[in-house]
Each structure stands twice: as C-alpha cells, then as structure tokens.
Amino acid sequence: MAEVIKCIVVDDELRARNGLKKLIENYCSNIEVVAMAESVAAARVAITEHKPDLVFLDIDMPGGDGFDLLEQMDDIPFEVIFATAYDQFALKAIKFSALDYLLKPIDLEELIAAVNKAHQKMGIKPDTERYQSLKLNIAQKNLERIALPASDGLVFVNIKDIIRLQSDGSYTVFHTTGNKNTLVTKSLGEYEEILEENGFFRTHHSHIININRVQKYVRGRGGYVVMDDGSSVDVSARRKDEFLALLKI
C-alpha cells in the first residue's frame, strides 16, 4: 500500500478551502488533508504541528501572502502547489520557476495531474531558491530567470543568456552563453508559450531562438539565422513572413 501523503490547504476563503478539500478526498487517493488554514499565521501553526508533505497555497491573502509564509520558514521540507486566481503574468512567472499551480476555479484533471507530479518529487528536498526567484519575478513584473528541471534538480538561467532551445524528442536542450548546454525534462512546446513574450521565436518544429541573440539572417525559401554562438538555425517557410515582421525587415 502506498504511503499516505499529508497535505494542508491554505486559503483565506472558506468556500475555496472546503471545495478543494472535497475534491482531494473524493478524487485523490493516498492523500489526507490533515489541516486547513485561513491565514499565514494559522498556516505556520498547522505546518509546525502536522509536518505536511504537501501544501496547497493561495498567493493573495489578507495579512500576508503565500510568499510571506514561505519566507518565514527556516526550511521548506514540503512540496507546494499554488492555488490561485492570479493574473496571467503571475501564472507565467510560476511556470518560469518550475512550480505547479492550480487556477481557480480548480479543474479536477489539473488537480490530479499536479498531485501526481508532486508525488513524484516526494523525497527530493524542495529548493527555496525557486520561491525567491518567483517572488522577485512577480514583484518586478519582469521575468528575469527561469528554473530548468534537469535530471538531477533545478538549473537557474538568466533569460538574456539563453541563445536557443532545441528539441530532443520529449526533452529540450537549452543552449546558453559560455557554450553551456542543459538537457531539460520537458518538451519544446511547453516553453514556447512561456518564452514568446520575452523575445523568443519558434523558427520551426525543433527550434526556439532568442531574437536578441541573432547575428545574421540568410535569405532563402525559409532562410536561416546565425546565432551569436556561431550556430545556424533554419526558419521554416511558413514562419518566414512572421519572423521577418518580428525583425522589422
């Protein structure tokens, strides 16, 4: 029999707390809601008392947000799934930090998927740098760093240092300055939406490039670009016009 995961639900709205608790109890096996909390102060007490494996955490709460709770912890020995009605920017920042979130109203399939991912990460000590990076991105309204889920943990990379992303089956290789390559355990498509508003463009099915790192464009049916690390990346014919418009050529 699988070990039971102890979780705490933190949300200032009673209806939201009870609704999430009911979904977990009815549809998420091997998870026990051991406590619920309506504030940062109450959450700290519950965490100290119950020592949960997983915390469902609202971000925007009166008297302190979810980040305040995490900052007050000397150690974070539990996984966090954010449950939030926050705006699209914040959701993108959460993705940048390689964290899971549920958008209110909570979708059952998304809840189950997030819980499954959290379960897979059990036993791996959460990195507090993820939360610090996330809070900085949201506070500045400027996505500066991205957390890349590599096989042995998380690699933090400055957005401006990314030259290109290359598909490798269901994985992605990030090529960054200094000839550094990072193999990431996510597909290329998952990064297209995250990076598209930060100066990146998908030139074809297997490549996304940093527009600010393009050194040269060579014309052709689709043409190709030369990046500032010396690599060449093809531009598909169907994406050529959009790409040239982006470059204002």
C-alpha positions in Angstrom: 0.0 0.0 0.0 1.4 3.4 -1.0 2.4 5.8 1.7 -0.3 8.4 2.6 0.7 12.0 1.7 -0.2 14.5 4.4 -1.4 17.9 3.0 -2.6 21.2 4.3 -4.9 23.6 2.4 -4.2 27.3 2.9 -6.7 29.8 1.6 -8.4 32.8 3.2 -11.8 31.8 1.6 -13.8 29.2 3.5 -15.6 28.0 0.4 -12.4 27.6 -1.5 -10.8 25.6 1.3 -13.8 23.3 1.7 -14.1 22.9 -2.1 -10.5 21.9 -2.6 -10.7 19.5 0.4 -13.7 17.8 -1.0 -12.0 17.3 -4.4 -8.9 15.9 -2.8 -10.9 13.5 -0.6 -13.1 12.3 -3.4 -10.6 12.0 -6.3 -7.0 11.9 -5.0 -6.1 8.6 -3.5 -3.4 8.3 -0.8 -3.7 11.9 0.2 -5.0 13.1 3.5 -6.0 16.7 4.3 -4.6 16.9 7.9 -5.4 20.6 8.4 -6.8 23.8 6.7 -5.7 27.4 7.4 -7.1 30.8 6.6 -4.0 32.9 7.1 -0.2 32.9 7.1 -0.2 32.8 10.9 -2.6 29.8 11.0 -0.7 28.0 8.3 2.6 28.3 10.2 0.9 26.7 13.3 -0.6 23.9 11.2 2.7 23.2 9.4 4.6 23.0 12.7 2.0 20.7 14.2 1.3 18.4 11.3 4.6 18.4 9.3 2.9 18.0 5.9 4.4 16.5 2.7 2.4 18.9 0.5 0.8 22.4 0.9 -1.9 23.8 -1.3 -1.1 27.5 -1.0 -3.2 30.6 -2.0 -1.0 33.5 -3.0 -3.1 36.6 -2.3 -4.4 36.6 1.3 -5.2 39.4 3.8 -2.4 39.9 6.3 0.3 38.4 4.2 0.6 36.4 1.0 1.8 32.9 0.3 5.3 34.1 -0.3 5.4 35.6 3.2 4.7 32.2 4.6 7.5 30.6 2.7 9.9 33.3 3.7 9.1 32.8 7.3 10.1 29.1 7.1 13.7 28.3 8.1 13.3 25.2 5.9 10.7 24.1 3.4 10.5 20.3 3.8 7.3 20.0 1.7 6.1 20.5 -1.9 4.0 23.5 -2.8 1.1 23.6 -5.2 -0.2 27.2 -5.7 -4.0 27.5 -5.9 -4.6 31.0 -7.2 -6.9 33.3 -9.2 -3.8 35.5 -10.0 -3.3 37.1 -13.4 -1.6 35.6 -16.4 1.7 37.3 -15.7 1.9 35.6 -12.3 1.0 32.2 -13.8 3.8 32.6 -16.3 6.2 33.5 -13.5 5.2 30.3 -11.7 5.9 28.3 -14.8 9.3 30.1 -15.1 10.1 28.9 -11.6 9.2 25.3 -12.4 6.4 25.1 -9.9 3.0 23.6 -10.0 -0.2 25.7 -9.8 -4.0 25.4 -10.0 -6.0 28.2 -11.5 -9.3 28.9 -9.7 -11.9 27.6 -10.2 -9.9 24.4 -9.8 -10.2 21.9 -12.6 -10.3 18.2 -11.5 -8.0 16.9 -14.1 -5.4 19.6 -13.4 -5.6 18.9 -9.7 -4.9 15.2 -10.2 -2.0 15.9 -12.6 -0.5 18.4 -10.1 -0.8 15.9 -7.3 0.8 13.2 -9.4 3.8 15.5 -10.2 4.1 16.4 -6.5 4.1 12.8 -5.6 6.9 12.0 -8.0 9.0 14.7 -6.3 8.5 13.5 -2.8 11.8 12.8 -1.1 13.6 15.4 -3.1 14.3 18.4 -0.9 12.5 21.5 -2.3 14.8 24.3 -3.3 13.9 27.6 -1.6 15.6 29.5 -4.4 12.6 28.6 -6.6 10.3 30.6 -4.4 12.7 33.5 -4.0 13.1 33.7 -7.8 9.3 33.5 -8.3 8.6 36.3 -5.8 11.3 38.5 -7.5 9.8 37.9 -10.9 6.3 38.8 -9.8 7.4 41.8 -7.7 9.4 43.3 -10.6 6.8 42.4 -13.3 9.9 41.3 -15.3 10.7 37.7 -15.9 14.5 37.6 -15.4 15.3 34.0 -14.6 13.9 30.6 -15.5 14.2 27.4 -13.4 15.0 24.4 -15.7 14.0 21.0 -14.3 17.1 18.9 -15.2 17.5 15.2 -14.2 19.4 16.0 -11.0 17.4 19.0 -9.8 16.9 22.6 -11.0 19.2 24.8 -13.0 18.6 28.6 -12.8 19.3 30.5 -16.0 19.1 34.2 -16.8 16.7 34.7 -19.7 19.1 37.0 -21.6 21.7 34.3 -21.5 19.6 31.8 -23.4 20.7 31.6 -27.1 18.3 28.9 -28.4 16.3 25.8 -27.4 16.4 22.6 -29.4 14.0 19.7 -29.3 15.4 16.3 -28.3 12.3 14.1 -28.5 10.3 14.7 -25.4 13.2 16.6 -23.9 14.7 20.1 -24.6 18.3 21.2 -24.8 18.9 24.8 -23.7 22.0 26.4 -25.3 23.2 29.3 -23.2 26.2 31.6 -23.2 29.6 30.2 -22.5 28.8 27.1 -24.6 26.7 25.6 -21.8 24.0 23.0 -22.7 21.3 21.9 -20.3 19.0 18.9 -21.0 15.6 19.6 -19.6 12.9 17.1 -18.9 10.1 18.9 -20.7 9.2 19.2 -24.4 10.0 22.2 -26.5 6.3 23.1 -26.9 5.9 23.7 -23.2 8.5 26.6 -23.4 7.0 28.3 -26.5 4.2 29.9 -24.5 6.4 30.7 -21.6 9.1 32.5 -23.6 7.2 34.0 -26.5 6.6 37.4 -24.8 10.3 37.6 -23.8 11.9 38.0 -27.2 11.8 34.3 -28.3 10.5 32.9 -31.5 9.9 29.3 -32.7 11.5 29.2 -36.1 10.3 25.6 -36.8 9.2 22.5 -35.1 12.5 21.7 -33.4 13.9 25.2 -32.5 13.1 28.3 -30.5 15.6 31.2 -30.7 16.3 34.3 -28.7 15.8 37.2 -31.2 18.3 39.3 -29.3 21.0 36.7 -30.0 20.5 36.6 -33.8 23.7 37.8 -35.6 22.6 37.3 -39.2 19.7 36.2 -41.3 20.4 34.5 -44.6 17.6 34.6 -47.1 16.2 31.5 -48.8 12.9 29.7 -49.1 12.6 30.0 -45.4 16.2 31.1 -44.8 18.2 30.5 -41.7 19.7 32.6 -38.9 23.2 32.6 -37.5 23.2 32.9 -33.7 25.9 34.7 -31.7 27.3 31.3 -30.6 28.0 30.5 -34.3 25.2 28.0 -34.7 22.8 28.1 -37.6 19.1 27.5 -37.3 16.6 27.1 -40.1 13.5 29.2 -40.5 10.5 27.3 -41.9 8.9 28.7 -45.0 5.5 29.0 -43.3 7.1 31.0 -40.4 9.3 33.2 -42.6 6.9 36.2 -43.0 6.1 36.3 -39.3 9.8 36.1 -38.4 10.8 38.9 -40.8 8.0 41.1 -39.5 9.3 40.5 -36.0 12.8 41.6 -37.1 11.1 44.5 -39.0 12.9 43.5 -42.2 
